[in-house]
Amino acid sequence: MRVIRSRDFTATRPWGAMDIANMRGITTRLHWTDQPYKWHTNDGEEVFVVLDGEVRMHYRVDGTEESVSLKVSDIFYASVGTEHVAHPVGPARILVIESEGSV
């Protein structure tokens, strides 16, 4: 049993993470960041939940870049092959659920 106060978590570097669980190869991690990530495509599905702050998620559909603003409690689901990059608007805390070893 474990209680995690996500608002108290701050990493020493952008996209630093706290491992919460690994359930048969599916990881749940809490990330803190104040900087964008990098364009990437996961080899599996990814669920991205904004717990604190705001994130501008950029993604490509048929080669065309689109974006959406994610606020607290919003969820972004990236299916296999979805190219995307997260840009926080100030500090943000994000819960990410994905296959172990994903980018």
Buried (B, 14 or more C-beta within 10 A) or exposed (E): EEEEEBEEBEBEEBBBBBEBEEEEEBBBBBBBBBEBBEEBBBEBBBBBBBBBBBBBBBBBEEEEEEEEEBEEEBEBEBEEEBBBBBBBEEBBBBBBBBBEEBE
